[in-house]
């Protein structure tokens, strides 16, 4: 957690030659511009301009000048770059020429959600679990759909060929200030999972974005392609971004249940932003990906699972999102949905302690279902007063026309 002055000192003392100023389009795709150390003071004071009309969802050519202002607390060395002439990265706030904040910045949307929660005496920590596939590349370095191995859940080497790649990813994350918690082979051939520790919402979103970048970079350095799409192989497990949440509420109150009820109340309206691609809906409803708006303890067929814990720290795990979601947007919408549940004193339905993948239709036909297609999700989002009250209209337009 560096300050403005500490960043300037660090850059001078550590032989930093390039500073990457990073930000995100409305879909969560990372963008950046590199500056030299002599431009760093100007970046902090005046910002570095860019063409907003060239960034998805940011607007057209009219008044398209925006400015990047680096957040010094997000300074991180890129370990895969040379030690001499180092490269560092900082995430940025986006501002208009008059200095006002750019309302279409998803990082700002999350900051506003955190502020709204704080005003209500609520703090939400996030711990995402990210799944991804490692595929071989061809002789030209282009991605294929040939899995790196044919191992299964938690298999070991030599069947698990991704062991060394995961280790390199974990070491790289540590070098960038992110502490991995666990890593293992997942169910699909070439499928992997790496989890990292809980943190506050903004840090968790920053870490999620960094994680995807690190995984793709390390995979490429090993002649592989890391694929975060939700259903890259038709008959194999899809990749999810299970989002774990734990709450601290004022005066020691337990607000977990109404918060969870708020998420269940609004989940269909916000699914477009948790599952933003057509492929997302090929994953939902099979191989441990949920289909219905239900919850239960320790049950991986449900939308929300309450994991078994021994330390008394209760958390909820939302199992529908996938890695194509913009984490800043996803976390913000979940916070707002949970706050609505707390404010309205909503109650969770009765737990459904059955395996929904094997349940009789007489049971499942009575349940609320998540959107089954991208078009269905778009319709529900477009009709949602809740979503329209939180997101700029440009987000709904961009996600509807993606």
N, C-alpha and C positions, 0 to 999 in steps of 0.2 A: 504494500500500500504506500506508494510514493506520493510526495507532494510536488508542486510545481518546481520549487528550488531543487529538490532532490533529484528530479528527472534531469534537469540541466547539468547538475554535478555528475550524475551517473553517466550521461552521454559523453561528457568530456573525459572522465577518468577511465571508462571501460572501452575506449576506442570504437565507439558506435559511429558508423558511417551512413547508415540509412535508417530512417524512422518511417514505419508504415502506419498511416492513419486509416483505421478501418471503420466501416459502418455497414449497414444492411439495407437491402431493398425491402419492399413490403412482404416478400415471400421468405425473408430470412437468409437470402443469398449474400454472402460477405463480399464487399467491395473494398478497395483500398487505393490510396495514392501514397507514393513514397516521396519523402522530402529529405534534404541533406541537413546536417546538424545546424548549419548557419540559419536555417529557416525556422528552427524550433520556437524561438521566442515569438516570432511573428504568428506562428500557428496558435500559440497560447493566447496571445493578446488580440489579434485581429481575425484569426481563422484562415484556413486555406480553402479557396473557392473551388467549386466543381459545377458541372452542368447537370442540374437536376432532371432535365428533360430526357436524359439518356439512361435514367435509372427507373426500373419498373415501379409504377405506382406513384412516382414523385411529382408528376405534372407534365405540362407541355412546354413549348419553347417560350411562352410568355412569362416574363419574370422568372427565369429559370436559374438564376445565380443563388447558390446556397454555400454555406461556409462550414467547414469541419473544425471543431474545437476539441483537441485531445483531452481525454480524461486521464490525468496523471496517475490515478490509483490503479489503472489497468495496464501499466507498463509491464511488458514481458519480453525477455530475450527469445529469439527464434533459435533453438538449439541446433537445428540442422543447417544453419548458415555458418560461415567461417568465424573462428574465434577472433582473428585479426580483421578489423573492419566489420564489426558486428552489426546485426540487423535486429531492431526491436519493433514491437507493435504496441499501439495504444488504440483502444476503442474511443469513439468520438461522440460528442454531442453535435447535433446539426442545428444551425441557426440561419435565420434570414439576414440580409444585409444590415437591417436595423438592430440586430442583436437578439431579437425575440426567437424563442425556440420553435423549431419546425414540427408542427403537430402530426405529421405523417411518419415520424421516426418511431419505429416499434420499440426501440429502447426507451424513448420518452414515455410511450404508452404504458410500459411496465413500471417505470418510475412513478407515474401518476397513480397506478394501481397500488403500489407499495405505500404511497403517501395516504391514499384513501383508507387503506387497512390500518395504518398507524393511527390515524385520527379516530378510528373506532376501537383502538386498543388491541388490535390483532396483528400478529406477526406470523408470516408463513414461510417455512423453510422448505426447500425443494431438493429432491434427490432423484434425477432421471436415470433410468437404466436403458442404455442404447445398444441395439442389436444391429449388426451389419454383416454383409457377405464379403468374402475375399474371392475374387475371380482372377483367373490367369489372363495374361495379355498375349497378343499375337506377336510375330516377329517384328512388327512395326510399332509395338507398344500400345496398340489399340485394345480397348476392353473387349473381352469375350464373356460368354455366360458359362464358361467351364469352371466349376468350383475348384478352389485351391486344394481341397482334400475331400474325402468322403466320410469323415468322422461324424460322430453323433454327440449327443448331450454329455458334456463334461468328460469326453474321451481324452486320452493322453497320447503323447508322441509314442511311436512314430505315426499312428493313425491321424493324430491331430498335427497337421503341418503348420498351423497358425501360431503355435506356441511361441516361437522366437519373435514373430511379428508383434504379437500382443505384448511381449516383454519390452520390446523396443518402444512401443506406443506408451506403455506405462512409465518407462524411464524418461521419455520426452515430456510427458505430462507433468511429472515431478519437477523437471527442470524449469517448467513454465509456471510452477506454483500451484498445480492441481494435484490433489492427493487421490490416487486410485484406491478403491476399496476392495475390488475383486475382479478377476477376469477368468473367462473359461470359454470352451467351445460350446456353441448352442446346438439345437436339434438338427438344423439343416446342414447339408454338405457345404463346407466352407463358411458356415455361419458362426459368428463370434459375438461375445458380449463383454463389455468392460463397464463397471459401475464406479462412480466416484462419490466422495463423501457429501453429505447434506451441507447446504449453505443457504444464505439468504437468497431471495428470489433473483435479484440482479446479478449477483455473483454466479448463481447456478446457471442462469441464461448465458452469461459470458463464457462460463466454463463449457457449456454444451456446444456453443458455437466454436470455441477453440478446439474442443475434443474432435469434432467432425473434421476440422481442418488438419489436425495432427494425424488422425487415422488415414485420411486420404494421402497426406504427404509421405508418411512412413510406408504405406502400401506401395506407392509409386516408386519409392527408393528401393523396394524389394522386388520390383518388376511385376507388381500386382495392381489390381484395381479394387478399391473399396467402394461397395455399393450400399447406399443407405435407403434405397427405394423399398417400399413396403412389401412388395411381392415380386421379386425378380425371377423366381422359379415357380412355375405354375403349380406343381404338385408337392412343393416343399413348404416348410414353415415360413410365414411372413416375418418381417422385421418390425418390431414395435419400439416405441419410446415410452416405456412405462414410467409414469410420473408419480413419485412418492411425495407426500406432503405431510408435514407435521406442524401443529399450530401452538402458538403461545398467545393466551388471551389475558386481558386485564383482570387483576384481582384473583388470579388462579382459576377462573371459570373454565369449564370444559365446553368449548364451542365447536368441537369437532363434528358432532352430529348435525347441527343446523348448517354448518359449512358444507358438509357432504350432501345434505339435502338440497342446498342451493345448486351445487354442481349437477346433481341428478335432475333438478328442475329445468336447467338451461342446457343440458348436454346436447340435445338434438339441434338447438339453434347455433351452437358454437362448433359443432363437429366439422364444418367446412374448414375451419382454421386449425383443427387438430389433425385432420385427415384431408389434405388439400388436393390430392391427385386422383385420377380415375383408378389407378392401381391400388389406392388405399382401400377401396371398397371390395377388392378381390381378396384382401387379407381378412377383413372383419367377418366374424361368424364361423371361423374354423381354426383348428390347430392353436387353441388357447388365446385366440383373439375374440373379444366379446361381440355380441350382436344385440343384446337386450339391456334395458336400463334397469339393472338389478345390482344387488350387493350381497356379500356374505363374508364370513370369516374364513380365511385360508383357502379360498375357492377360486381357482384360476379360470373358471368358465364364466366369471361374472365381470361386469363393467368395473365395479369397485371391489377390491379385496382388502380386508383388514388383516395384515400379516400377523403371524404369531411372533411375539417378542418376549424377551425375558428381563429386559431392563425397565419395563414399565412405560417406555416412550411410545405412546400410541401413534400410529400413522395410518394414512390411507393411501392406497395404490390405485391410480386410475390406469386402466389397461388398454384403453382404446387408441390413444395417440400413436402416431408413427413418426419416424425420423425426418420426414419431409416437412413437418410443421416448423414454423418460425417459433423458436422457444420463447422469445420475448412476448410475442402475441399470445401464445398458448398459456404461459404463466399468468399474464395479465388478465385474460378472460376467465381463467379458473379462480383467480383471486376475487374478481368482481362478482362472479357467480356465487362463490362461497359467502361473500359479504352480504349479498342479497338474501341468502338463506338465513344468516344470523339476524339481519335486520327484521325480516318478516317472521322470524321464529318458526321456520319450516321444520317439519318432522320427516325423518327418513321412513320409508316403507319397511315392512317386515322383511327380515333377511330371508333369502331364498337359498336354503342349504341343500341344493341338488346340483347334479352335473347337467348343465343346460345343453351340452352337446349330445346327450343321450336322453333328454327329457321327452316325454310324450307331447304330441301337438296339442292335446287337451290343456296342457300347462302353458306351453310357449305361445299359443294363439291369444292368450289373455294378457301377454306382456307387451309393454311399450318397446319398440324396436329403434335402434339407431338408424339414421339414414342408410339406405341400401345402395344408393348410387351417388355419384358426385352431383348430378342434377338435383336429386332429392335434397342433398345437403345445401346446395345453393339456394333452393327455394325456401328452405326453413330459415336460413340466415337472412335472406332478403326480406322475409316477413317478420323478422324479430325486432321489436322495439328495444329490447335489451341490448342487442348487438349495435343497433343504430345509435344508441345513446352513448356507446363507448368508443366506437371506431369511426374515423373519418370516412366519408362516403367513398373516397378513393379506394379504400380497402375492399369494400364490397364490390365495387366495379372491377378492380383488378382480379380478385379471386373468382368472380363470376365469368370473366372473359379469358382466364388463363389458358 
